[in-house]
Amino acid sequence: MNYIKAFAPATVANVACGFDIFGFAVDEPGDIVEVRRRDEPGIVIMDITGDEGRLPRDASRNAVTVVMQHLLKKLDRLDVGCEVTLHKNMPLGSGMGSSAASAVAGVFAINELLGQPFTRHQLLPFAIEGERIACGSAHADNVGPSLLGGFVVIRSYQPLDVFTVPVPDSLHCTLVHPDIEVNTKDARYILRNEVSLKNTISQMGNVAGLITGLMKEDFDLISRSLVDVIIEPVRAILIPEFNEVKQAALDNDALGCSISGAGPSMFALSKSRLEAARIGKAMQETFELAGISSKLHVSGINKEGPKLLEKR
Ligand code: HSE
């Protein structure tokens, strides 16, 4: 194989109550990586589109190429050379798992180029290293679902224990990205390190409720459990009109609405694509009233994860 073109999807991390432990993939947007073999060893970045020149072109500092480097090292194949082009289809600092989608597309592509020496699950530790480079924390709730598809739980980080949970087929996601940027590092920095016992109890109840609701296809239970008493109250201040936009989603039959990842994107879950579109319209109109433009993505839960677009 000489050339691979691969896509990896955006993701909604945390899903209200599951900070750093829950995430799911959506159908779009997503990033695309092209990898082409070259004769000389080493990975070089040929081009990055869609990032307004903001991502590092130095392969030792870019999440996409760093994860590939980790994979080659593990295989003891530092003799391999390749040229990488990254097409970013979502803004940086969007809360849609932008860096994770790039890292997953990259690690998936090089694994395909080398004839799949690793399973998807085995690619996860490499992809996590991309998050460490991109935002200073090795969380897996974006790379996990982008790589494995579906709704993902990270039960433990050390050792890594990651699995997917079945979700109702009709479950849909509304993802609204207001035209502002939130840096994940900053959004993590403002969080408190201590959590009260009272809030821990509430959060654990909601975590258990959400998983049970998804597995039993119990939409009322899903709805009651999409509550975050720990992270959302702190981070909401980073998103202008957060309360109003959330209320607009709930008024339009959303099962729940919260911050997508570290924000500023907000997500809502609902029982159909039609509802998801209506909720999105209401959320966008509420941002618009405050003079904030936004972009809307409506999607089912993407069970597929990364996709091979071309190989030759
Ligand atoms: N769980 C991470 C956070 C996701 O909320 O900081 C970042 O996209």
Residues whose N, C-alpha, C, O or C-beta is under 5 A from the ligand:
A	BS01	HSE	A13 F19 D20 H139 D141 R188 G261 A262
